[in-house]
Amino acid sequence: MATCNFCCANNRLNLPNKKFTIKPGDIIVIGRFSSIRWKVGYGWFSFDGNRKICGWYMKQIEDPKIVKPIQEIDLYDVYIVQPQ
């Protein structure tokens, strides 16, 4: 199993190639959804009708019913962070 290079220390996720972190409650914008603001969360969540899983997720600000897992590629693509 591969190790996670973006370990969460003190409930924060390190962003690669950047000097900051994200934490639950922060607002982010990422490249693949450039016009959408997301609220970062950590815990149990469900998306696309799947069973609940525990991990990092983002919930759309304008429509909180839309939830997506934060994937590794997203960490490279975050370009706006508004702290909680």
TANORCOR-V242025 format. One record per helix or strand of 3 or more residues. SS is the DSSP state (helix for helix, strand for strand). FROM is the first residue (numbers start at 1). TO is the last residue. If there is no record, write none. Layout:
ss=SS from=FROM to=TO
ss=SS from=FROM to=TO
//
This chain:
ss=strand from=12 to=14
ss=strand from=21 to=23
ss=strand from=27 to=30
ss=helix from=31 to=33
ss=strand from=38 to=45
ss=strand from=53 to=60
ss=strand from=67 to=69
ss=helix from=72 to=77
ss=strand from=78 to=82
//
